[in-house]
Amino acid sequence: MAGDRLSWAGLLKWSLSYVDGAGPSRAISEEERRWLAEAVERHMMVDVVSRMREIALLMSTPPAVLEVQGITHDDIEGLLSELQVHVESIDMANDLHSVGGLVPVIKYLRNSNARIRAKAADVVTTVVQNNPTSQQLVMEASGFEPLLSNFRSDPDLTARIKALGALSSLIRNNRPGVAAFRLANGYTGLRDALNSESARFQRKALSLTHYLLSESHSDCSVFAQLGFPHLMMRLASSNDSGVREAALGGLLELARDTTLGNRSLLAEHDRLRRLLRGRMESIRVMTPEDLDAAREERQLVDSLWIACYNEPSMLRSEGLLVLPGEESFEQPPDVAGRFFEPMRQASARRAPPVERSDPGDGTRGGMVLLLGPAPDGRSNSQSH
């Protein structure tokens, strides 16, 4: 039975025959149980592909036609949100292009509405996370250019932040993406983000900076020439703990570079020394609760002091580096990296690979259906 083409009405009739109350229910055999599970899964997958095709059709419709039909920016934003749920499955993400949805999503990155631009970037982020196939598809569909433009110059801060998040996911473990980012002078965009007043924007920029530094030490000199050490020193005193830790992590990456070594920081030797001493003084007066929360910062400060001055910090001599009950680490944790790698956790939550659905199984819905409620199949993968 598992190979038979599914008739949903027939399946419903078959299921109801077990609970119609006319007689005692018989136990379902293991074979029937497997068939039922496979039938439901196939139906859900067909529904998702069909729904993605409907959304793609609407997003490909000229704006003037949508306006005549009364479809608003809120409606479009809602459809993009629904699409983001569907593409959390890697298979569905890779199918987005084949159903005609990837190019319209990329076009919405240039939409006049800032919320739509931001939501389109969210969809791209989900599509390309830990997904080399979709990374390549987005690059080939010219998705890199509008993301870079929005990151560097979008008048809406949220849209800029979302575009940076999408870029980070797009170029991670993607050599052509990193090369394109370098060629387009994306580093100056990161510098501008570090100069912003948004802690969220700063964290994302620092995390991508840390990734680029760790991937290519040859870029350390470029970052140094653009003034990143100076900016990171300033941000290492931020009131936002995430910004502080990410900035310290970036400084540590620069200090450990074998081509520059400590020379990248010697020009501001006194300032860095004052900065680290100031952080250590702040740590010394912390309450036990704050000390526990600052565990990663303590390790980063000590490691940076050793890397720059070749001697242990006073945190070690005063017993503040490793508190009673804590484990000792030879190396500090990858603190900055965690801010640009939510995909590590996201990959664990992605739905497992499933058999690709035949796009021909879906039916092209009419325009009336496009704004209706999503089918239950949207729960095919978990939400972030």
Solvent accessible surface area in square Angstrom, and as a share of the most:
residue,aa,sasa,rsa
1,M,102,0.46
2,A,47,0.36
3,G,80,0.76
4,D,87,0.45
5,R,194,0.71
6,L,43,0.21
7,S,70,0.45
8,W,109,0.38
9,A,79,0.62
10,G,35,0.34
11,L,8,0.04
12,L,103,0.51
13,K,157,0.66
14,W,60,0.21
15,S,37,0.24
16,L,97,0.48
17,S,67,0.43
18,Y,30,0.11
19,V,109,0.63
20,D,95,0.49
21,G,72,0.69
22,A,94,0.73
23,G,42,0.41
24,P,138,0.87
25,S,82,0.53
26,R,135,0.49
27,A,91,0.71
28,I,52,0.27
29,S,52,0.33
30,E,107,0.48
31,E,98,0.44
32,E,22,0.10
33,R,130,0.47
34,R,131,0.48
35,W,30,0.11
36,L,48,0.24
37,A,62,0.48
38,E,66,0.29
39,A,0,0.00
40,V,52,0.30
41,E,85,0.38
42,R,81,0.30
43,H,47,0.21
44,M,53,0.23
45,M,9,0.04
46,V,40,0.23
47,D,40,0.21
48,V,0,0.00
49,V,2,0.01
50,S,16,0.11
51,R,12,0.04
52,M,0,0.00
53,R,27,0.10
54,E,19,0.09
55,I,0,0.00
56,A,4,0.03
57,L,56,0.28
58,L,0,0.00
59,M,12,0.05
60,S,70,0.45
61,T,19,0.11
62,P,76,0.48
63,P,109,0.69
64,A,68,0.53
65,V,63,0.36
66,L,11,0.06
67,E,134,0.60
68,V,130,0.75
69,Q,91,0.40
70,G,51,0.49
71,I,17,0.09
72,T,71,0.41
73,H,90,0.40
74,D,88,0.46
75,D,45,0.24
76,I,7,0.04
77,E,36,0.16
78,G,41,0.39
79,L,7,0.04
80,L,0,0.00
81,S,41,0.26
82,E,13,0.06
83,L,1,0.00
84,Q,36,0.16
85,V,28,0.16
86,H,3,0.01
87,V,0,0.00
88,E,7,0.03
89,S,1,0.01
90,I,50,0.26
91,D,16,0.08
92,M,0,0.00
93,A,2,0.02
94,N,27,0.14
95,D,3,0.01
96,L,1,0.01
97,H,82,0.37
98,S,66,0.43
99,V,14,0.08
100,G,38,0.36
101,G,0,0.00
102,L,3,0.02
103,V,64,0.37
104,P,10,0.06
105,V,1,0.00
106,I,12,0.06
107,K,140,0.59
108,Y,21,0.08
109,L,0,0.00
110,R,159,0.58
111,N,33,0.17
112,S,104,0.67
113,N,29,0.15
114,A,28,0.22
115,R,121,0.44
116,I,1,0.00
117,R,28,0.10
118,A,9,0.07
119,K,39,0.17
120,A,0,0.00
121,A,1,0.01
122,D,22,0.11
123,V,0,0.00
124,V,1,0.00
125,T,25,0.15
126,T,3,0.01
127,V,2,0.01
128,V,0,0.00
129,Q,13,0.06
130,N,61,0.31
131,N,4,0.02
132,P,99,0.62
133,T,73,0.42
134,S,1,0.00
135,Q,9,0.04
136,Q,110,0.49
137,L,38,0.19
138,V,0,0.00
139,M,44,0.20
140,E,118,0.53
141,A,27,0.21
142,S,62,0.40
143,G,0,0.00
144,F,11,0.05
145,E,94,0.42
146,P,1,0.01
147,L,0,0.00
148,L,18,0.09
149,S,54,0.35
150,N,16,0.08
151,F,0,0.00
152,R,88,0.32
153,S,80,0.51
154,D,11,0.06
155,P,130,0.82
156,D,47,0.25
157,L,82,0.41
158,T,63,0.37
159,A,1,0.01
160,R,45,0.16
161,I,6,0.03
162,K,47,0.20
163,A,1,0.00
164,L,0,0.00
165,G,14,0.14
166,A,0,0.00
167,L,0,0.00
168,S,10,0.07
169,S,4,0.03
170,L,0,0.00
171,I,0,0.00
172,R,45,0.16
173,N,109,0.56
174,N,16,0.08
175,R,214,0.78
176,P,91,0.57
177,G,0,0.00
178,V,20,0.12
179,A,51,0.39
180,A,26,0.20
181,F,0,0.00
182,R,96,0.35
183,L,163,0.81
184,A,33,0.26
185,N,73,0.37
186,G,0,0.00
187,Y,7,0.03
188,T,17,0.10
189,G,0,0.00
190,L,0,0.00
191,R,77,0.28
192,D,71,0.37
193,A,0,0.00
194,L,0,0.00
195,N,78,0.40
196,S,24,0.15
197,E,172,0.77
198,S,19,0.12
199,A,35,0.27
200,R,100,0.37
201,F,0,0.00
202,Q,14,0.06
203,R,63,0.23
204,K,54,0.23
205,A,0,0.00
206,L,2,0.01
207,S,1,0.01
208,L,1,0.00
209,T,0,0.00
210,H,22,0.10
211,Y,7,0.03
212,L,2,0.01
213,L,0,0.00
214,S,50,0.32
215,E,104,0.47
216,S,28,0.18
217,H,61,0.27
218,S,84,0.54
219,D,8,0.04
220,C,0,0.00
221,S,40,0.26
222,V,57,0.33
223,F,0,0.00
224,A,30,0.23
225,Q,150,0.67
226,L,42,0.21
227,G,27,0.26
228,F,0,0.00
229,P,10,0.06
230,H,80,0.36
231,L,13,0.06
232,M,1,0.00
233,M,4,0.02
234,R,99,0.36
235,L,6,0.03
236,A,0,0.00
237,S,61,0.40
238,S,25,0.16
239,N,155,0.80
240,D,41,0.21
241,S,59,0.38
242,G,9,0.08
243,V,0,0.00
244,R,29,0.11
245,E,7,0.03
246,A,0,0.00
247,A,0,0.00
248,L,0,0.00
249,G,5,0.05
250,G,1,0.01
251,L,0,0.00
252,L,8,0.04
253,E,31,0.14
254,L,0,0.00
255,A,6,0.04
256,R,107,0.39
257,D,1,0.00
258,T,127,0.74
259,T,84,0.49
260,L,35,0.18
261,G,22,0.21
262,N,40,0.20
263,R,159,0.58
264,S,18,0.12
265,L,6,0.03
266,L,91,0.45
267,A,102,0.79
268,E,52,0.23
269,H,59,0.26
270,D,91,0.47
271,R,74,0.27
272,L,2,0.01
273,R,57,0.21
274,R,156,0.57
275,L,20,0.10
276,L,0,0.00
277,R,124,0.45
278,G,34,0.33
279,R,30,0.11
280,M,3,0.01
281,E,83,0.37
282,S,41,0.27
283,I,0,0.00
284,R,109,0.40
285,V,122,0.70
286,M,43,0.19
287,T,69,0.40
288,P,103,0.65
289,E,126,0.57
290,D,71,0.37
291,L,18,0.09
292,D,92,0.48
293,A,83,0.64
294,A,7,0.06
295,R,66,0.24
296,E,47,0.21
297,E,1,0.00
298,R,0,0.00
299,Q,13,0.06
300,L,4,0.02
301,V,0,0.00
302,D,2,0.01
303,S,19,0.12
304,L,0,0.00
305,W,12,0.04
306,I,61,0.31
307,A,25,0.19
308,C,12,0.07
309,Y,28,0.10
310,N,124,0.64
311,E,79,0.35
312,P,89,0.56
313,S,4,0.02
314,M,52,0.23
315,L,0,0.00
316,R,117,0.43
317,S,96,0.62
318,E,78,0.35
319,G,41,0.40
320,L,24,0.12
321,L,17,0.08
322,V,54,0.31
323,L,31,0.16
324,P,133,0.84
325,G,89,0.86
326,E,34,0.15
327,E,124,0.55
328,S,88,0.57
329,F,97,0.41
330,E,167,0.75
331,Q,113,0.50
332,P,20,0.13
333,P,50,0.31
334,D,71,0.37
335,V,4,0.02
336,A,0,0.00
337,G,0,0.00
338,R,112,0.41
339,F,45,0.19
340,F,14,0.06
341,E,3,0.02
342,P,69,0.44
343,M,5,0.02
344,R,118,0.43
345,Q,103,0.46
346,A,2,0.02
347,S,47,0.30
348,A,88,0.68
349,R,93,0.34
350,R,23,0.08
351,A,17,0.13
352,P,98,0.62
353,P,115,0.72
354,V,36,0.21
355,E,160,0.72
356,R,130,0.47
357,S,17,0.11
358,D,84,0.43
359,P,54,0.34
360,G,63,0.61
361,D,44,0.23
362,G,15,0.14
363,T,105,0.61
364,R,160,0.59
365,G,9,0.09
366,G,44,0.42
367,M,56,0.25
368,V,140,0.80
369,L,106,0.53
370,L,0,0.00
371,L,79,0.39
372,G,27,0.26
373,P,133,0.84
374,A,22,0.17
375,P,34,0.22
376,D,127,0.66
377,G,2,0.02
378,R,93,0.34
379,S,77,0.50
380,N,35,0.18
381,S,8,0.05
382,Q,123,0.55
383,S,74,0.48
384,H,105,0.47
